Amino acid sequence: MVADIDTPYSSLVAPMIVAGVGMGLVFAPTAAVVLGSVSKEHAGKASGANTTVREIGGALGIAVLSSVFVAHGGVGTPRRFIDGLHPAVWVVLVGAVCALGIPRGARPEGAGA
């Protein structure tokens, strides 16, 4: 884990840049895949569902990570912050690995046309 009590901000910049680029490389293609997997007549519904699921996922993710963070640490001291940060990051990593197991379905007839 990169972050510790005496970690300078400068050593966290590169991981934050990688995370930001990763998000940019995921969100737009995900929307394209969702819209490409349905017929044109259902594109509006698919776009709305994609946005809704993304927003709910973000809110649920914040709730879960905040709970893990507070259960293992807090914001009172730098040590408590790091104690909460490390398990929260592990939850994110486990979630990313689980996301790799999302099944891929067959495209419906006429999708992406």
Beta strands, then each sheet from edge to edge (+ up, - down):
end
